[in-house]
Amino acid sequence: MIKFTDDELKVVKKIEQLKDEAGSHAPSFFTFKQKLPEIDIKVDACFLSNPYATDLFIEYFNKEILHTGNIRDLLQSYPSQNGVIAEILADFLKIDSKRIFIGNGAIEIIQAVIHNFTKEKIIITIPTFSSYYEYVKDGIEVVYYNLAKENDYNLDADQYITFVKQHRPDTIVLINPNNPNGGYTKIADVQRIIEELSFVKNIIIDESFIHFAYESESYQLVSLSHLVEQHPNLIVLKSMSKDFGIAGIRAGYGVMRKEYVDTLLKNGYLWNSNGLAEYFFRLYTRTDFAYKYDKVRINYIIETLEFIHELQQIPMIKVYPSMANFVLIELADGIQSTDFVSKLLISYGIYVRTCDDKIGLKGQYIRLASRSKEENDYIIKSLKDCVNTQMKLAIANETVH
Ligand SMILES: *Cc1c(COP(=O)(O)O)cnc(C)c1O
């Protein structure tokens, strides 16, 4: 049990209310600042982004847009249409532009794909990113596939294949690495899943966190998007929000069969990007930027590995294995995740996400993002302090009884 003073309890109530209002997503940093000015948020470890990539983007943006006056064009002109931005990406990704669909954030693509192409039955692996089940239209059957806690919420490819064959859905979704636990399925296993499940009309693979995963010692990028050519039922989605640290811009893309891109473009989405997103996409495909980005990506992966290693040494919490830039943490018996989140926020100014609302999790969990080295050090120090205080309280309680 976490103890709060009466004053703190008032704040706890407000925090819980904000969370309720935000539904299945966490309240944003801005919402917190506006509605809870009494809390000084020092570290936002709720949002899952690479802060060094944000720095890199700002460096380019200042030099090329802000300080040159090009900002004016960017604001007053229409951005390019969906297909034009797709062409820019096509060369870089070595994928036919007709197979690329640009989204105002990946969330728009998730919505577009599920609303338009899921007709009967969808299998959703849980725990997951909530939009996948929230966007399913009425009348469509949702079947949940539970990732097993005993297996640290990792995907068992063979078991999954058997399950999907039994249920015969028209759509399946895998997030790799998965959100909220960071579990990673090797490319070879995902490939096997795709090959075994060729009867499924839509195989959605969400690679929003793939830039943090690796299979070689050199941390080389992995992706399945090039397989769309051989497997027309494959739909690979990618948000740019997390790995490039630019959620505010709203940029994502999907790689899918040409007919799907055609259908979507006939239904709207022509001008769904904005000038800033177009600038980002152009930057993303430039070799000078790509070279620098890869450096900050790898540096961040290495720091994240150290962060996870240090978290694993802290008592009373279980850190699940992760290949993403965050970890799922299970709290010891008797600690409520909402209390723990409030405590971290009130006493240390650290904002983390409760996972109470995540279906498929059994126990009390929080999700914690890796931030800059300095912020990570502060998080480790604060968590140790918080846990120590709890342990002392628990011991004191035992002596009383
Ligand atoms: C954050 C997230 C998205 C959506 O990202 P956008 O900001 O809309 O690009 C999609 N999928 C997963 C798994 C995510 O975590």
PDBQT file of the ligand as one rigid body, heavy atoms in Angstrom, charges set to zero:
ROOT
HETATM    1  C1  LIG A 501       1.920   5.146 -31.252  1.00  0.00    +0.000 C 
HETATM    2  C2  LIG A 501       1.520   3.990 -32.072  1.00  0.00    +0.000 A 
HETATM    3  C3  LIG A 501       0.835   4.148 -33.284  1.00  0.00    +0.000 A 
HETATM    4  C4  LIG A 501       0.310   5.464 -33.776  1.00  0.00    +0.000 C 
HETATM    5  O1  LIG A 501       1.273   6.380 -34.030  1.00  0.00    +0.000 OA
HETATM    6  P1  LIG A 501       0.988   7.784 -34.746  1.00  0.00    +0.000 P 
HETATM    7  O2  LIG A 501       1.478   8.800 -33.778  1.00  0.00    +0.000 OA
HETATM    8  O3  LIG A 501      -0.439   7.901 -35.060  1.00  0.00    +0.000 OA
HETATM    9  O4  LIG A 501       1.847   7.729 -35.965  1.00  0.00    +0.000 OA
HETATM   10  C5  LIG A 501       0.549   3.019 -34.020  1.00  0.00    +0.000 A 
HETATM   11  N1  LIG A 501       0.901   1.802 -33.606  1.00  0.00    +0.000 NA
HETATM   12  C6  LIG A 501       1.540   1.607 -32.429  1.00  0.00    +0.000 A 
HETATM   13  C7  LIG A 501       1.877   0.238 -32.016  1.00  0.00    +0.000 C 
HETATM   14  C8  LIG A 501       1.860   2.688 -31.625  1.00  0.00    +0.000 A 
HETATM   15  O5  LIG A 501       2.458   2.495 -30.458  1.00  0.00    +0.000 OA
ENDROOT
TORSDOF 0
